[in-house]
């Protein structure tokens, strides 16, 4: 018997032949998209569509379809939020124990305090849960041909099949302009079947939580309407009290009637279903009529609705175009083939290109009301890992990491809105937990922003870096967009509050340098300590220094706060210096006796190299060598695991290697990312082959873009870490720091052409691709380039002879 991988390849070849022979074939695979020839075996492999407010997961069974619907605000109120514990009252005790090297004892104190205050240990974020299923059951028949596809430009997830009654197409997308899930079913034969809403199945171990939290579920059908209402038992001021979903069913030809909670369709030519879901913060006041009124205004014309959505969603998606050498002629790719080839053969540029598009598609589709959570905007279980919350010690940051460079800065506003709304919670955290002014962003949040995560091992209540990391994105938005209004009214105020925390938190040691106590390097412990609680974690120092430098730069840009600038500069002078260990590797903890632990998935102490080259490193060859030594040791660990768990750590390491212009290591990391972390719906995993998670969907395109272009204000590096296998290609539409756009960057073995355009007049340095020299478009001495405002400048580089 032939191996499964060979059978899959043969099937793909036969399928592609039918596409070539057929004209206007309903099985045609979208040019920007992919196909699958099997229904999803589990919800994690579903096809995805979304508009940032609602998500749809299409399983793809022809005659017994399940479409799982999600809504961005549905965080089940399982645990009433409590103000943060009074950790501040125990802070002196925590600090004293840490200075004595009693890290485990120090980590237990927040837990003891939480028990004293009635918490019962840390409280997980309220979990992100699905809304309901749409069931579409049709007359069963032998399926003779089948495919399911996703079109990244239109946002459509389609299931196409031929059976003894005809050829049918079921299309699903979630409209941004019309704020509705749109489902169309039509074919060459008549449509007979039943449509209903249903509660997402509950596994036996989940019933305890369901019974404690969900008060009622009402599912009904009347006239042309399907309704789903779910109320929650646990309620408190401002909490989510439930949600409501309404579906409008339009039948063309044939007939339909409500029967029980289902809609029965007979002899129809086409069936359209329009659905909208609203979260309810006042469940006693039903929104059903309001939802019906909204849906009634939609025309019963699928083509018109999808065209409206494409104009909005497609414009976002098409802002960046990547071509890794096929000149737009690549054959349609099938997810099963891609995964089989990736795991057992060579990962082709065509596969990487499709994954790049899929990843961007999913992050765009998941961003709207909120930034992407751990699962984006989707999910099919009542008990998602880590509550599918917003995890701020790396996950969210990787998920949003491509939004600015891919020229979709407006999508970043969801991230800023999320944090700005929680500023009162963050101020409570700082005051109650550390006795400071300013703000503290906790490691986990969902429906509120209080820090309720207290654990003796994962002692994240001792992590102080969340606000600084968050503030870096506010500042980076300014660097990319040059939006001074945003800098003045949103970025700088947030940054100042984050900096205010450090004014009160930091203490001085005997050498006059600041001490970060307590401290935490997510989620690692020193090699010679069993506790994650620590002192002077390098990442904490990096975050504080970056924040203070950015505050100084912003204040000078805005011509304000001169006295504060002097204070921030004094604080910067007191920061502990970075250190190397005896092997020459950058130390993860800047404290005597704490040893590096390279056998770990995080690379937190390389934070200063994630986005831009930190000035401390850029001007210090020894520190750069120390960072490279860390990468070398981490890669040994990752080679043993063939990539290994926690994919966002791999992505962050690739950010660093790309910024260090290490093309070979970047290529190896991309190879792992391309092979092992993709579902059959081309969503992404947290670990190889399991745990549905959208971090990599943000990190993957970010890695690729960083390998092709690096930017700082006034500096652009072209192809700094391009993998050798990408011999020819192009990318267009990137937004760089300084408000510079890469209109097009095209490369071959002998020539590279870059077309740049700036929003404001400026002179920048452009670093030529390795082995090439500038021959046209700039000043060859130092390769300075003048960019007039709003005008394209074409640069040509050729290989050195």
Legacy VTK file of the C-alpha trace (Angstrom):
# vtk DataFile Version 3.0
C-alpha trace
ASCII
DATASET POLYDATA
POINTS 801 float
0.000 0.000 0.000
1.263 3.485 -0.871
2.192 5.772 2.046
-0.459 8.306 3.072
1.723 11.230 1.978
2.006 9.774 -1.548
-1.747 9.145 -1.718
-2.394 12.739 -0.696
-0.089 14.026 -3.410
-1.748 11.821 -6.055
-5.173 13.054 -4.955
-4.000 16.648 -5.265
-2.677 16.054 -8.774
-5.952 14.463 -9.902
-7.941 17.264 -8.284
-5.824 19.955 -9.948
-6.312 18.269 -13.339
-10.073 18.519 -12.956
-9.690 22.222 -12.183
-7.735 22.784 -15.381
-10.247 20.895 -17.537
-13.337 22.472 -16.007
-14.552 25.958 -16.794
-16.157 28.054 -14.026
-15.703 24.999 -11.839
-17.345 25.457 -8.409
-14.439 23.444 -7.015
-11.943 26.084 -8.157
-9.455 26.928 -5.423
-9.067 30.680 -4.770
-5.853 32.242 -6.041
-5.277 33.725 -2.588
-6.446 30.878 -0.438
-6.249 27.129 -0.047
-8.322 23.965 -0.208
-8.892 20.881 1.885
-10.383 17.614 0.636
-11.575 16.387 4.036
-14.101 17.780 6.516
-12.612 18.921 9.815
-12.038 15.931 12.128
-12.359 18.261 15.149
-13.221 21.898 15.716
-9.529 22.865 15.770
-9.332 22.039 12.028
-12.373 24.088 11.015
-12.203 26.749 8.311
-12.248 30.241 9.793
-13.979 33.498 8.976
-14.430 36.586 11.136
-14.973 40.334 11.244
-13.342 41.196 14.580
-16.705 41.037 16.372
-17.992 37.584 15.385
-16.236 34.451 14.241
-17.396 31.391 12.317
-15.782 27.946 12.294
-16.891 25.757 9.379
-16.538 22.019 9.914
-17.375 21.088 6.326
-19.609 18.026 6.516
-21.764 18.069 3.345
-25.087 16.745 4.680
-24.733 17.314 8.422
-22.914 20.607 8.767
-21.887 22.322 11.984
-20.825 25.964 11.933
-19.562 27.120 15.325
-20.214 30.816 16.003
-18.283 33.049 18.389
-18.645 36.597 19.643
-15.661 38.639 20.852
-17.152 39.637 24.231
-18.282 36.194 25.404
-16.095 35.662 28.434
-18.168 33.427 30.703
-18.617 35.101 34.109
-17.360 32.085 36.046
-15.556 33.989 38.802
-16.493 37.362 40.200
-13.500 39.677 39.822
-11.882 40.730 43.060
-9.607 43.701 43.671
-5.954 42.716 43.791
-4.590 41.374 47.051
-2.740 43.642 49.424
0.607 42.299 48.290
2.078 45.739 49.003
1.705 45.178 52.749
3.933 42.093 52.395
6.372 43.631 49.914
9.104 44.326 52.501
8.888 40.709 53.605
9.045 39.452 50.014
12.063 41.631 49.299
13.905 40.552 52.412
13.453 36.869 51.616
14.622 37.374 48.037
17.741 39.213 49.205
18.435 36.200 51.447
18.085 33.873 48.474
14.866 32.367 49.862
12.991 32.599 46.556
10.477 29.807 47.145
9.453 31.296 50.486
9.026 34.699 48.840
6.840 33.224 46.077
4.498 31.686 48.653
3.652 35.001 50.316
1.205 36.294 47.650
-0.613 32.961 47.864
-0.746 33.190 51.656
-2.107 36.727 51.358
-4.724 35.643 48.823
-5.915 32.922 51.198
-6.032 35.411 54.069
-8.223 37.682 51.941
-10.527 34.856 50.880
-9.319 34.321 47.326
-8.537 30.636 47.677
-5.479 31.012 45.469
-5.206 32.683 42.112
-8.377 33.234 40.093
-8.179 32.399 36.420
-9.448 34.889 33.897
-13.028 34.310 32.870
-12.897 31.843 29.941
-13.689 32.677 26.334
-16.540 30.394 25.234
-18.471 29.746 22.007
-21.891 31.258 21.344
-23.736 28.416 19.607
-23.722 26.071 16.638
-25.603 26.385 13.394
-26.735 22.947 12.255
-27.654 22.338 8.607
-28.902 18.799 7.948
-29.713 17.808 4.387
-30.911 14.690 2.649
-28.066 12.161 2.843
-26.532 10.982 -0.414
-23.268 9.456 -1.594
-20.644 12.162 -2.076
-18.768 11.788 -5.343
-16.546 14.834 -5.174
-15.701 17.223 -2.353
-13.598 20.231 -1.368
-13.640 22.964 1.231
-11.815 26.221 0.597
-10.990 29.577 2.137
-10.600 32.738 0.069
-8.377 35.157 1.985
-9.504 38.134 -0.093
-13.259 37.670 0.360
-13.215 35.999 3.779
-15.361 33.138 2.471
-15.159 29.601 3.781
-16.789 27.296 1.224
-17.806 23.661 1.140
-18.487 22.217 -2.327
-19.629 18.697 -3.104
-21.320 16.602 -5.757
-23.796 13.884 -4.826
-26.573 12.067 -6.659
-28.819 15.159 -6.457
-26.342 17.637 -7.958
-23.408 19.901 -7.106
-23.835 22.178 -4.095
-21.909 25.118 -2.647
-22.278 26.275 0.944
-20.516 29.587 1.558
-19.933 31.336 4.878
-18.375 34.705 5.689
-18.659 37.260 8.483
-19.278 40.726 7.072
-17.436 43.766 8.424
-19.640 46.432 6.794
-22.923 44.610 7.505
-22.020 43.114 10.905
-23.543 39.707 10.217
-22.658 36.102 9.567
-23.840 35.280 6.043
-24.507 31.701 4.926
-25.521 30.704 1.409
-26.472 27.220 0.194
-27.258 26.668 -3.466
-26.721 24.035 -6.126
-27.839 22.378 -9.325
-30.335 20.247 -7.430
-33.117 21.064 -5.002
-32.376 21.693 -1.340
-34.257 19.726 1.297
-33.304 19.759 4.936
-33.408 21.387 8.359
-31.639 24.398 9.819
-31.358 25.071 13.538
-29.342 26.691 16.279
-27.903 24.396 18.949
-25.821 24.655 22.081
-22.183 23.709 21.566
-21.818 20.122 22.906
-20.748 19.867 26.541
-18.240 17.221 27.591
-18.979 15.325 30.787
-16.207 17.036 32.775
-17.511 20.477 31.721
-21.035 20.099 33.080
-20.115 21.257 36.577
-18.984 24.631 35.241
-21.942 24.898 32.859
-24.444 24.195 35.641
-22.804 26.770 37.890
-22.703 29.544 35.328
-25.444 29.205 32.704
-28.964 29.925 33.926
-30.977 29.359 30.788
-30.772 28.523 27.115
-33.777 29.293 24.917
-33.736 28.154 21.290
-36.716 28.879 19.056
-37.927 29.098 15.466
-40.842 31.258 14.348
-41.739 32.490 10.896
-38.472 33.119 9.133
-36.534 33.642 12.361
-34.251 31.477 14.478
-33.315 32.762 17.939
-30.844 31.738 20.626
-30.825 33.315 24.091
-28.513 32.342 26.924
-28.527 33.940 30.375
-25.863 33.679 33.062
-26.366 32.897 36.746
-23.435 34.828 38.145
-23.869 38.570 37.815
-22.214 41.604 39.303
-21.966 45.291 38.480
-20.939 45.678 34.879
-20.730 41.943 34.187
-21.879 40.153 31.075
-25.362 38.809 31.789
-25.841 36.709 28.675
-26.100 37.003 24.928
-28.615 36.722 22.118
-28.360 35.540 18.545
-30.900 35.929 15.769
-30.971 34.267 12.367
-33.033 35.343 9.376
-33.723 32.527 6.898
-34.515 33.405 3.288
-35.545 30.655 0.869
-35.613 31.158 -2.897
-37.898 28.702 -4.658
-39.510 25.914 -2.662
-40.776 26.605 0.841
-39.785 26.833 4.490
-41.631 26.519 7.779
-40.791 26.603 11.466
-41.143 23.277 13.232
-40.216 23.197 16.901
-36.860 24.925 17.135
-35.908 24.127 13.532
-36.537 25.564 10.114
-37.661 22.958 7.564
-36.703 23.698 3.938
-38.271 21.892 0.982
-37.370 21.956 -2.729
-35.439 25.250 -2.482
-33.091 26.603 -5.124
-31.114 28.679 -2.628
-31.103 29.188 1.121
-29.650 32.305 2.767
-29.139 32.680 6.504
-28.132 36.001 8.129
-27.036 35.884 11.784
-26.039 38.499 14.326
-24.977 37.914 17.940
-24.931 40.588 20.626
-23.503 40.360 24.118
-25.968 41.478 26.787
-25.153 43.525 29.869
-28.880 43.922 30.622
-30.409 40.535 29.894
-33.865 41.563 31.114
-34.061 43.950 28.165
-34.073 41.736 25.115
-32.267 42.821 21.957
-34.028 40.303 19.725
-36.233 42.843 17.953
-33.267 45.161 17.461
-31.298 42.281 15.938
-34.208 41.364 13.676
-34.468 44.948 12.485
-30.766 44.993 11.652
-30.909 41.716 9.729
-34.089 42.723 7.905
-32.167 45.560 6.288
-29.780 43.199 4.513
-30.568 42.417 0.859
-31.210 38.760 0.106
-28.433 38.794 -2.472
-25.314 36.894 -1.524
-23.153 38.343 -4.300
-23.890 41.917 -3.230
-23.138 41.191 0.418
-19.848 39.421 -0.235
-18.785 42.199 -2.615
-19.367 44.786 0.142
-17.327 42.750 2.585
-14.540 42.172 0.093
-14.123 45.906 -0.434
-13.368 46.340 3.289
-11.738 43.076 4.323
-9.961 42.500 1.007
-8.465 45.969 1.058
-6.932 45.251 4.471
-5.632 41.877 3.381
-4.178 43.067 0.068
-2.139 45.886 1.540
0.804 43.485 1.690
1.724 41.179 -1.178
4.403 38.505 -0.836
5.764 36.570 -3.805
8.531 34.076 -3.078
9.502 33.394 -6.615
6.449 32.081 -8.447
5.539 35.430 -10.043
1.924 34.867 -9.058
1.635 31.576 -10.949
1.658 29.093 -8.074
-0.785 26.189 -8.174
-3.563 25.988 -5.587
-2.369 24.341 -2.388
-4.236 21.787 -0.286
-3.759 21.944 3.460
-3.370 18.198 3.868
-0.674 18.109 1.183
1.058 21.121 2.715
1.164 19.551 6.166
2.340 16.172 4.857
5.039 17.685 2.644
6.119 20.108 5.349
6.580 17.335 7.909
8.246 14.800 5.604
9.741 16.749 2.697
11.012 20.153 1.666
9.074 23.222 2.712
8.718 25.072 -0.553
8.520 28.869 -0.873
4.967 28.331 -2.193
3.927 26.735 1.113
5.547 29.542 3.102
3.804 32.115 0.931
0.378 30.517 1.501
1.008 30.243 5.240
2.024 33.912 5.310
-1.286 34.844 3.693
-3.302 32.510 5.932
-1.716 33.894 9.088
-2.403 37.508 8.108
-5.949 36.584 7.120
-6.650 35.101 10.535
-5.252 38.022 12.540
-7.185 40.550 10.431
-10.365 38.476 10.859
-9.866 38.208 14.635
-9.176 41.898 15.321
-11.967 44.401 15.900
-13.715 44.782 19.243
-10.608 43.375 20.898
-7.136 42.362 19.788
-6.732 38.619 19.195
-6.919 36.513 22.331
-5.097 33.179 22.615
-7.576 31.696 20.132
-8.036 34.813 18.038
-11.806 35.163 18.049
-12.673 31.473 17.699
-13.115 28.417 19.875
-15.166 25.263 20.145
-14.804 24.243 23.785
-16.286 25.408 27.094
-12.942 24.963 28.868
-10.242 26.523 26.658
-6.590 26.250 27.730
-5.511 29.238 29.827
-9.116 30.479 29.483
-8.227 31.637 25.930
-7.578 34.966 27.611
-5.186 37.816 26.835
-1.799 36.665 28.117
0.506 39.669 28.343
3.881 38.028 29.000
4.389 37.229 25.326
1.324 35.759 23.641
-0.669 38.888 22.801
2.485 40.742 21.872
3.391 38.114 19.266
-0.196 37.942 17.980
-0.213 41.683 17.173
3.430 41.896 16.113
2.728 42.143 12.368
-0.079 44.710 12.410
2.069 47.820 12.084
4.575 46.467 9.568
1.776 45.008 7.426
0.322 48.518 7.119
-2.835 47.929 9.135
-2.257 50.402 12.002
-5.987 50.964 12.443
-6.264 47.397 13.708
-3.821 48.252 16.500
-6.450 50.590 17.920
-8.290 47.533 19.274
-5.221 46.777 21.399
-4.979 50.332 22.693
-8.721 50.560 23.339
-8.590 47.315 25.321
-5.850 48.650 27.604
-7.152 52.194 27.936
-10.507 50.866 29.178
-8.685 48.939 31.904
-6.522 51.774 33.212
-8.535 52.067 36.468
-7.853 48.369 37.129
-4.162 48.807 36.324
-3.890 51.709 38.785
-5.469 49.528 41.496
-2.932 46.818 40.715
0.020 49.168 41.147
-1.261 50.620 44.408
-2.478 47.396 46.046
0.251 45.050 44.900
3.357 47.232 44.909
2.404 50.359 46.837
3.165 52.600 43.896
1.577 55.178 41.697
1.216 54.494 38.008
-0.048 51.302 36.416
0.633 47.569 36.500
-0.590 45.358 33.622
-1.009 41.780 34.875
0.016 38.630 33.063
-3.567 37.504 32.342
-6.744 39.474 31.654
-10.048 38.917 29.913
-13.175 40.753 31.041
-11.397 42.996 33.564
-7.874 44.149 34.358
-7.262 43.259 38.009
-4.338 40.985 38.768
-5.790 37.835 40.318
-3.008 35.428 39.341
-1.240 34.189 42.489
0.685 30.944 42.336
3.649 29.569 44.319
5.359 28.246 41.147
4.107 30.502 38.334
4.491 33.554 40.550
3.316 36.053 37.963
2.083 38.522 40.582
5.771 39.393 41.012
6.164 40.296 37.319
6.297 44.070 36.843
7.033 44.324 33.121
3.523 44.214 31.643
2.876 47.957 31.493
6.298 48.716 30.025
5.852 46.130 27.287
2.375 47.416 26.513
3.673 50.989 26.387
6.249 49.987 23.780
3.469 49.348 21.265
1.938 52.777 21.914
5.309 54.315 21.125
5.917 52.057 18.121
2.560 53.117 16.680
3.843 56.686 16.766
7.126 55.683 15.119
5.299 53.970 12.258
2.444 56.426 11.694
3.963 59.750 12.845
0.542 60.554 14.285
1.405 63.338 16.750
-2.169 63.565 18.002
-2.022 59.919 19.041
1.374 60.473 20.649
0.147 63.469 22.606
-3.289 62.212 23.654
-2.861 58.448 24.039
0.698 57.151 23.813
2.547 59.637 26.012
-0.037 59.616 28.844
0.035 55.797 28.975
3.837 55.756 28.864
4.081 58.319 31.671
1.862 56.249 33.937
3.917 53.154 33.208
7.097 55.095 34.058
5.563 56.502 37.241
5.389 52.943 38.589
9.178 52.622 38.415
9.740 55.919 40.232
8.152 54.347 43.318
9.047 50.680 42.846
12.810 50.767 42.282
15.228 50.810 45.201
18.958 51.563 45.155
21.615 49.072 46.117
24.906 49.821 47.860
26.541 50.502 44.485
23.964 53.188 43.692
22.342 51.075 41.000
18.660 50.212 41.006
17.495 46.856 42.268
14.455 45.159 40.713
13.044 43.257 43.668
10.882 41.229 43.264
11.581 40.303 39.661
10.529 37.658 37.171
11.790 36.334 33.833
8.757 34.703 32.176
8.390 31.782 32.813
11.891 30.567 33.656
13.945 29.872 36.762
17.724 30.070 37.150
19.581 26.799 36.585
20.603 26.765 40.251
17.209 27.725 41.685
13.892 25.874 41.753
11.867 29.088 41.957
10.739 31.482 39.241
10.782 34.292 41.797
13.999 36.212 41.349
15.815 39.514 41.477
17.093 41.774 38.670
15.699 39.765 35.771
17.377 41.160 32.658
14.043 41.528 30.882
12.718 43.754 33.675
15.735 46.028 33.342
15.368 46.133 29.560
11.694 47.026 29.762
12.294 49.857 32.219
15.172 51.306 30.192
13.249 51.153 26.926
10.230 52.800 28.527
12.242 55.633 30.061
14.125 56.315 26.816
10.853 56.376 24.900
9.348 58.754 27.454
12.314 61.101 27.022
11.986 60.971 23.229
8.217 61.563 23.343
8.521 64.469 25.771
11.129 66.118 23.558
8.984 65.588 20.473
6.063 67.249 22.271
8.240 69.958 23.911
6.959 69.205 27.385
7.916 67.982 30.880
11.525 69.191 30.989
11.855 68.473 34.706
10.474 64.995 34.226
12.918 64.346 31.393
15.791 65.172 33.777
14.394 62.704 36.306
14.038 59.966 33.695
17.605 60.507 32.534
18.829 60.258 36.126
16.906 57.007 36.480
18.495 55.642 33.314
21.958 56.374 34.730
21.177 54.172 37.731
20.115 51.071 35.824
22.190 47.930 36.465
24.520 47.097 33.566
24.013 44.031 31.409
26.401 41.153 32.079
27.797 38.060 30.379
28.240 34.696 32.060
31.444 32.674 32.112
30.605 31.162 28.701
30.086 34.597 27.173
26.278 34.433 27.058
24.098 37.350 28.093
22.901 36.756 31.641
19.160 36.316 32.226
19.480 37.558 35.822
21.792 40.417 36.753
22.483 39.204 40.258
25.461 37.368 41.721
25.014 33.607 41.849
21.980 33.266 39.559
22.921 31.040 36.635
21.576 31.007 33.092
19.057 28.291 32.236
19.061 27.776 28.478
16.850 24.664 28.632
13.701 26.724 28.341
11.215 27.859 25.707
11.350 31.612 26.508
14.043 34.057 25.372
12.931 36.899 27.640
16.414 38.328 28.252
16.701 39.066 24.537
13.715 41.436 24.763
15.831 44.434 23.723
16.388 42.772 20.351
12.784 41.763 19.602
11.771 44.863 17.649
14.729 47.190 17.185
18.374 46.842 18.143
18.587 48.440 21.563
21.234 51.225 21.661
23.052 49.407 24.476
23.540 46.431 22.155
23.866 48.239 18.854
26.976 50.035 20.087
28.482 47.139 22.058
29.988 44.197 20.130
30.450 42.205 23.351
26.762 42.378 24.213
25.803 41.464 20.652
28.125 38.466 20.899
26.488 37.593 24.225
23.052 37.674 22.617
24.273 35.440 19.781
25.640 33.010 22.359
22.201 32.816 23.969
20.684 32.015 20.572
23.304 29.318 20.030
22.423 27.672 23.363
18.685 28.022 22.860
18.955 26.467 19.409
20.649 23.410 20.932
17.614 23.037 23.167
15.212 23.563 20.259
17.069 21.111 17.988
16.614 18.384 20.588
12.861 19.038 20.502
12.738 19.632 16.727
11.183 23.012 17.393
9.288 22.025 20.497
6.443 23.489 22.490
5.338 27.104 22.844
5.616 28.378 19.320
5.583 32.059 20.252
8.997 31.565 21.876
10.289 30.295 18.526
8.791 33.335 16.817
10.439 35.709 19.284
13.778 33.992 18.753
13.315 34.465 15.012
12.588 38.172 15.597
15.998 38.372 17.267
17.919 36.356 14.681
16.403 38.394 11.852
17.341 41.634 13.583
20.862 40.261 14.141
21.053 39.529 10.388
21.522 35.809 11.052
19.941 34.444 7.875
20.839 30.782 8.450
19.280 30.541 11.917
16.274 32.560 10.805
15.776 30.106 7.923
15.913 27.147 10.323
13.360 28.763 12.632
11.028 29.538 9.720
11.416 25.922 8.601
10.247 24.635 11.995
7.421 27.179 12.118
6.264 26.111 8.658
6.346 22.371 9.386
4.725 21.589 12.694
2.286 24.247 13.846
-0.594 24.318 11.324
-4.077 22.807 11.437
-5.846 21.480 8.354
-7.782 24.738 8.375
-4.405 26.569 8.223
-4.908 28.062 11.656
-1.965 27.695 14.019
-1.041 25.603 17.045
0.734 26.402 20.304
2.653 23.114 20.241
3.560 20.788 17.364
0.308 19.269 16.145
-1.912 20.354 19.015
-3.528 23.178 20.983
-5.348 25.647 18.738
-3.678 29.023 19.253
-3.293 32.195 17.165
0.044 33.518 18.472
1.926 32.170 15.466
-0.629 33.654 13.081
0.725 37.016 14.197
4.332 35.951 14.620
4.803 34.086 11.338
4.269 37.003 8.940
6.197 39.214 11.347
9.244 36.929 11.156
9.117 36.873 7.359
8.780 40.627 7.045
11.657 41.206 9.487
13.847 38.828 7.487
13.219 40.992 4.423
13.283 44.522 5.898
14.523 45.986 9.182
13.695 49.543 10.167
14.471 52.203 12.710
13.673 55.889 12.338
16.241 57.094 9.779
17.515 53.572 8.984
16.341 50.804 6.651
18.109 47.480 6.100
17.140 45.519 3.006
17.092 41.710 3.047
19.016 41.521 6.345
18.171 37.854 7.012
16.622 36.520 3.819
16.800 32.698 3.736
19.104 31.484 0.995
16.339 29.303 -0.507
14.313 32.395 -1.418
16.394 33.082 -4.515
13.915 35.434 -6.143
10.842 37.195 -4.905
9.148 40.417 -3.945
7.161 42.020 -1.179
5.138 45.227 -1.218
3.132 47.396 1.144
5.241 47.294 4.303
5.053 50.234 6.729
8.364 51.076 8.379
9.359 53.234 11.320
9.603 56.856 10.275
6.425 56.614 8.217
8.250 55.064 5.256
6.376 52.637 3.014
7.997 49.879 0.992
6.013 50.259 -2.206
7.923 47.304 -3.624
11.026 45.300 -2.852
12.095 42.783 -5.504
15.199 40.632 -5.483
17.096 38.162 -7.606
20.609 36.770 -7.453
22.193 39.745 -9.187
19.881 42.697 -8.523
17.638 44.160 -5.849
15.178 46.973 -6.491
13.447 48.898 -3.709
10.778 51.555 -4.131
10.294 53.650 -0.971
7.864 56.446 -0.172
7.744 58.633 2.939
4.814 60.487 4.442
7.183 63.313 5.457
10.356 64.629 3.840
13.406 62.991 5.364
16.893 61.632 4.770
17.514 58.028 5.758
20.356 55.540 5.703
19.687 52.457 3.609
21.819 49.385 4.224
22.360 47.467 1.010
21.645 43.742 0.792
24.706 41.627 1.571
27.183 41.490 -1.308
25.539 44.361 -3.191
26.128 48.045 -3.798
23.768 50.910 -4.563
23.974 51.891 -8.238
20.930 54.152 -8.566
18.665 56.322 -6.446
20.808 57.536 -3.550
24.115 58.886 -2.358
26.562 56.014 -2.597
28.741 57.520 0.150
27.119 55.988 3.230
24.105 55.164 1.082
22.036 58.081 2.275
18.716 58.485 0.521
16.560 61.609 0.324
12.859 60.842 0.485
10.563 63.706 -0.562
7.125 63.756 1.057
4.673 61.564 -0.827
6.939 60.715 -3.751
8.391 57.343 -4.707
12.145 56.855 -4.781
13.528 53.878 -6.682
16.782 52.313 -5.490
18.736 49.733 -7.466
21.426 47.514 -5.991
23.632 45.132 -7.941
25.920 42.318 -6.920
29.521 43.269 -6.307
31.887 41.914 -8.948
LINES 1 802
801 0 1 2 3 4 5 6 7 8 9 10 11 12 13 14 15 16 17 18 19 20 21 22 23 24 25 26 27 28 29 30 31 32 33 34 35 36 37 38 39 40 41 42 43 44 45 46 47 48 49 50 51 52 53 54 55 56 57 58 59 60 61 62 63 64 65 66 67 68 69 70 71 72 73 74 75 76 77 78 79 80 81 82 83 84 85 86 87 88 89 90 91 92 93 94 95 96 97 98 99 100 101 102 103 104 105 106 107 108 109 110 111 112 113 114 115 116 117 118 119 120 121 122 123 124 125 126 127 128 129 130 131 132 133 134 135 136 137 138 139 140 141 142 143 144 145 146 147 148 149 150 151 152 153 154 155 156 157 158 159 160 161 162 163 164 165 166 167 168 169 170 171 172 173 174 175 176 177 178 179 180 181 182 183 184 185 186 187 188 189 190 191 192 193 194 195 196 197 198 199 200 201 202 203 204 205 206 207 208 209 210 211 212 213 214 215 216 217 218 219 220 221 222 223 224 225 226 227 228 229 230 231 232 233 234 235 236 237 238 239 240 241 242 243 244 245 246 247 248 249 250 251 252 253 254 255 256 257 258 259 260 261 262 263 264 265 266 267 268 269 270 271 272 273 274 275 276 277 278 279 280 281 282 283 284 285 286 287 288 289 290 291 292 293 294 295 296 297 298 299 300 301 302 303 304 305 306 307 308 309 310 311 312 313 314 315 316 317 318 319 320 321 322 323 324 325 326 327 328 329 330 331 332 333 334 335 336 337 338 339 340 341 342 343 344 345 346 347 348 349 350 351 352 353 354 355 356 357 358 359 360 361 362 363 364 365 366 367 368 369 370 371 372 373 374 375 376 377 378 379 380 381 382 383 384 385 386 387 388 389 390 391 392 393 394 395 396 397 398 399 400 401 402 403 404 405 406 407 408 409 410 411 412 413 414 415 416 417 418 419 420 421 422 423 424 425 426 427 428 429 430 431 432 433 434 435 436 437 438 439 440 441 442 443 444 445 446 447 448 449 450 451 452 453 454 455 456 457 458 459 460 461 462 463 464 465 466 467 468 469 470 471 472 473 474 475 476 477 478 479 480 481 482 483 484 485 486 487 488 489 490 491 492 493 494 495 496 497 498 499 500 501 502 503 504 505 506 507 508 509 510 511 512 513 514 515 516 517 518 519 520 521 522 523 524 525 526 527 528 529 530 531 532 533 534 535 536 537 538 539 540 541 542 543 544 545 546 547 548 549 550 551 552 553 554 555 556 557 558 559 560 561 562 563 564 565 566 567 568 569 570 571 572 573 574 575 576 577 578 579 580 581 582 583 584 585 586 587 588 589 590 591 592 593 594 595 596 597 598 599 600 601 602 603 604 605 606 607 608 609 610 611 612 613 614 615 616 617 618 619 620 621 622 623 624 625 626 627 628 629 630 631 632 633 634 635 636 637 638 639 640 641 642 643 644 645 646 647 648 649 650 651 652 653 654 655 656 657 658 659 660 661 662 663 664 665 666 667 668 669 670 671 672 673 674 675 676 677 678 679 680 681 682 683 684 685 686 687 688 689 690 691 692 693 694 695 696 697 698 699 700 701 702 703 704 705 706 707 708 709 710 711 712 713 714 715 716 717 718 719 720 721 722 723 724 725 726 727 728 729 730 731 732 733 734 735 736 737 738 739 740 741 742 743 744 745 746 747 748 749 750 751 752 753 754 755 756 757 758 759 760 761 762 763 764 765 766 767 768 769 770 771 772 773 774 775 776 777 778 779 780 781 782 783 784 785 786 787 788 789 790 791 792 793 794 795 796 797 798 799 800
